Amino acid sequence: MASHPESLDHMLAAWNESDPSRVRAHLEKALAPDAVFIDPGIETHGIDEFEANVHEVHGRIPGAVYSRTSGVDAHHRVVRYEWAIHRDGELLLPGFDVTELDEQGRVARVLGFFGPLPTE
């Protein structure tokens, strides 16, 4: 897939938003109202819980920069991509997400994984 849904850019923008009062606006453009977010450390349901998680992570890792580090591969409203978290040029955490979109192209479910894939 040469391009990707705009909702993915809005979700990434929420993670990179330095003004806490603007995070919600990004998430409302990115997420379905009942979106589920699951990674090794948390499971959230709905925009309110997702937003609370973003603020909590921002508090734990101030100044972090979140980026997509691969292209976006997609089929049947499911996309996958790699990402990384950096701070001051240092890689803190790589990972990848498998994300399901709803009929409007909004993020309905994110399954996040930390670190590279195991070799075996």
Secondary structure, 3 states (H helix, E strand, C coil): CCCCCHHHHHHHHHHHCCCHHHHHHHHHHHEEEEEEEEECCEEEEHHHHHHHHHHHHHHHCCCCEEEECCCCEEECCEEEEEEEEEECCEEEEEEEEEEEECCCCCEEEEEEEECCCCCC
